[in-house]
């Protein structure tokens, strides 16, 4: 994150548009006041929580939201953060178990010579992905710093997270997901998993996690929820999918996302319907505070659909209102299906 592009508003690090000076919808970090954020920071913290006393390398540390969550959960961890923006220093000084290097990620990585249990990659600026941080050479460096039984996790932001959450087939056109899988596979033959949230997903390289040892219901639910969404992934059979050209800006992703939805509408309208139903029901929960009546209406609609994707969404909504008994009960025996890929001749972004 470049300097002077954010402000702390209502405990969120809000990214501002450099040209207009106006706040955007992007939130880069948060100050943690409750057990869960119900956003992607939860799965970053979860990735470290299943290993006792995890030693963590965080590339794109920001305000250390994942580390704040681990402290809130009472799960010890320590490590090194790399963050380009020194304006975060005052916020991060309270995280005494993490040493944060304020520099470019390449410079920070060159100074590190020890190995880590968990390596978290979350490197964005106000324009989008910091492309070099997701390239093959960077991936080689990250994996060289990972312990044998450790994991590398990469936070990705694009529409494929929502497609996976809705159990909709994935495009065989160029995408961030297919590009990242190809790049990772050139470096390692370790298993690759994906954990979709809603508009984002976590790519996980390494052994799957063990259960988190905790008595805290929110953390137990999160562990159950995310493990039930964790699925092994590989590229589809057939011709190689070409890499997605850089830069991976938010504007480029918006264009690609629109193309995918147009193709769904043309070639698989029933799949688009599934996508839209989930988006319309879960979307409001993620953006604004709803009344109990509105929440109940959404929850009941998801129960009526009664498939694994909708029941996962219902569990998520029950968790946001602290109904842990039902949030757990809905998840029992429910696991997202393995990713499907559309046939290449039926699903291509123009």
N, C-alpha and C positions, 0 to 999 in steps of 0.2 A: 504494500500500500504506500503510495507516494505521500510525502509529508503534506500537512495542511489540507487534506481532502476529506476529513471526517470531523464530526462533533459528537459529544456524548449527549444523547437526548433520551430521557426516560430510561436510563440504564442500558441503552443500546448505542453501539458505535455506528452511527449513520453516515454513509458515504454521501458527499456533496458533489454536485456537478461543477467541474472546474470553470466552465464557460459561463453558466448562468448563476452560479453561487447558490443554487437551490438544492434542498435535500432530495436524494433519490430514494427508491424503495429498498436499496441494498443495505444490509446490516452486516458489518464485517466481524464484529465481536459483540459481547454483551457482558454486563456485570450481573453475576448470578445471585439471585435472591431466593430461589426455590430449588427443589431437588432435581427438577427436569426443566428444560427449555422448550421441549417438544419441537425442536428444530435440529439441524444437522450437528450442532455441537454435542448433542447427546450421544450420537454414534461415534464421534471422535473420542469422547471420554470412555465409552464402553469398550472401544478397541484396546485400551490400556488396562481397563479394570479387571479383566479376567486373568491377568498374570499378577501374582503377588509381588509387591514392591517393584513394579515395572519401571525400568529405565527407559525414558522416552526422549526421542529426538523429534521436535516439532518444527517443520519448515513452513513458515507463515504463521508465527505464533500469535500475532495480534495482541489482544488483551488477555490471552491465555484462558479463554472461556472453558475449554475442556479441562484444564488444570484446576480451575475454580470448582467445577462440578465434582472432580475427584475428591477435593477437599471436603466439599459438602457431603459427599457420600461416605466419608471416613475411610477412604481407600488410599493408602500411601503410594506415592510415586515420586520420582525425581528425574531430572534430566536437563536437557539443553533446548532452548528455543532460538530460532533465527527469525528476526523481524527487521525489515528494512527501515521502518519508521521509528525513530527515537522518541517521538512524541508519546509513545506507549509506556515509556519507562516509569513514569510516576504511577500509572495504574498497575504495572507489573512488579513493583518493588515489594509488594506484600506477599508475592508468591516465592517464598524463600527457598523452596526445594527445587526451583528452576533457575538456571543461569541463562539469561537472555543475551544473545549477541545482536547488536543493532547494526546490521550491515546487509549488503546484497547476499542472496542465498548462496551464490557460488563462492563468495569470499568466506562466508560462514562455514560452509562444508569443507573448505580447504584447511580449516583450523581444527577439524575434528578427527581424532585418530582412535577413539574407542568405539565399542559396539553397543547396540541398543536392543531392548526387547520389542519396543514399539516405535515405528517411524511413521509420523503423520505428515502427509503432504496436503497443504491447503493454501496455495499461493495464488492470490488474485490481487488485482489492483482495480482502480475505478473504471477501467476499460474492459476488463474480463480476465481470462486466464493469463498468467505470466508464462508464456509459451515455453521458454527454455526450461522451466522447472518441471515440465511434463515430457521432455524429450528423452531419447534413448540414453544419452550420456548421463543425464541427471538420474535416470532410473538405475543405471549401473552403479552410480555412486551411492545412492540410497541403499541398494541391496548389499553393497560391500560393507555397509555399516550395521547391517542387521545380524543379530545373533541367529544361530542355526534354528532354534525353535521359536524365533520371533516372527513378527508380522510387519509388513509395510501396508499402510492404508492410504488411499487417495480419495479425497473428497471431490466429486464431480457434480457439475451443475448443468443439466440440460433436460430436455423433454423425455429422454429415455427413462429417467427415474419414474415419471408418471406412467409411462407405458408399462413398465415392469410392475408397478404397484397395482395397475388395473388388469394385469395378466394379458396384455395386448401384445401380439407379435412385434418383434423389433425390425427396423428397416435394414435392408442389405445394402443401402447406400452408405456413403462415407459418414461416419459419426465419431464423436469423441470416444464413445465406448469401444467401438471396433478398432479405432486407432490405438487406444491405450492397451487393449488386449494384444494387438500385434506387437507393439513396442515391448511390452513386458515379456512376451514369449521369445523375443530375440535375445533376452538377457538371462532368463531362468525357465526351468521346467517345473517350478513349484506350482501347486494348484492355485487357480484364480477364482475368487468368489465375488459375488456382488450382493450388496445389501441395499435395496431401494427404500427410500423414505417416501417423499411425495414428489417434489420437484427436483430432488437431488438423489444421489446414491453414493455408496462407499464401495470402492474396489479394494478387495482384501487379498493380499498375496502372502501365503504361508499357511501353517496348520490352522484349522478352525478353532474357535475359543472353547475353553471349558466354562462351566457355569461360574458366575460370580458368587463368592461367599459373602453374603450379606443378609441382614434381617430387615433392611429397609424396603418396604413394599414398592415404592416407586422404582427403585433400582432393580429389584427382582422382576417387576413387570417389564421394564425396559430390556433386560437380559432375555427374557422369554420372547418378547415381541420381536426383537432384532434377530435372534437366532432362528425364529420361525420364518423370517424373511431372507435368510442367508442362503444363497443358491450358487452352486458351482456353475461356471460359465465358460464357454469356449466359442470360437468363431464357427459360423455355419459351414457345412460342407459345400464344395463347389469352388467357383472362381474366387480369388482373393479380392477382398474389399479394399479399394484404394484408400490411402490415408486422407484424413480431413486436412485441407490446407490451412495453414496459419495465416494471419493471427486469429486466435479463438476469442474474438471480441463478443460482447453481449449483443451487439448489432448483428454480427454474423450468425450467432446462435438463434436469434429471433427469426432471421430469414430461413434458416435450415428447419427450425421447428414448424414454421408455417408450411413449408414444402412437404414435410412429413404428414401433417394433418390433411393437406389437400390430397395427397396420395391415398391416405386412409379413406377419405371420403369417396374417392374414385374407385378404388380397388377392394376396399374392405369396410363398407359403411357400418356393418354390425360391430366391428371392432372399434370404430370411431365412437359409436354410441356408448360402448362400455367405458371408453376413455372419458367422454363428456359427462356421463352420469357420476363417475367417481370424482372428477374435477369439480363439478357443480356442488356436490355434497360436502366434500372435504375442504375445498378451497376457502369458504367463508370462515371455518374454524381456525384456519392458519393466519387469517388476516385481521379479523376484528373480534372484539368480545361480544358474544351472543347471549341472548337471554336463555333461561332454562327451557322455556317453551320452544325456542328455535332449535336448541341442542337436541331436545327430545324428538322433535320432528325429523331432524337429520338422522338421528340414531335409528328411529323406527323405519325410515326409508331404507337404510342400509340392511337392517334385519330382513326386510321384505325381499330384497334382492337375493340374500342368502347364498352367496358364493364365498370362496375363501378370501378374495380381494375385498369384498364389502364387509365381511366379518372382521378382517384385520383393521379396516377403517373404523368400524364400530368400537373395537377394543381401544383404539387410539383415542376416540372421542370420550369413551367412558373413563379412560385414564386422565384426560384433561380436567375432568370434574371430580377426580379422586374416588371414583367408584371402583376400587381395586378388585373386589370380589368378582364382579361381573366382567371387568376388563380381563382378568385371568381366565374366567370361565369361557368367554367367547373364543379365546385363542386355543383352547384345548383341542389337540389333534388337527389344527388348521395350519397348513404351511403353504406359502406361495408356490405355484407350479414352476418348474424349470423354464427358463426363457425359451421362447420359440422365435424362429427367424422366418420372416416372409420369404416366399420364393422370389428370387432375384428378378424374374421377368414380370412380376406383378407389383413391385413396390420399389420404385426408384424416384428419388427426389430430382426434379428437373434442374 
